[in-house]
Amino acid sequence: MPRTRRRLMGYCAACARPVRLGDYLMCSKGCGGRLCRSHGRCIARHSPNCPQRATAYTDSPQEAA
């Protein structure tokens, strides 16, 4: 029986490897990035760089210390 190829769904948002149907997780912050399911480091690498991450802004640099 011939082996069917799974459809390419895009590329990992952290490591740029191709991800196929069923091999990826979506970013938990809602940015729409696909992350390698098999590589836990991709999730950790993407989280601080995610465009939807929580950020805190201050009016003055002295208040941040």
Secondary structure, 3 states (H helix, E strand, C coil): CCCCCCCEEEECCCCCCEEECCCEEECCCCCCCEEECCCHHHHHHHHHHCCCCCCCCCCCHHHHC
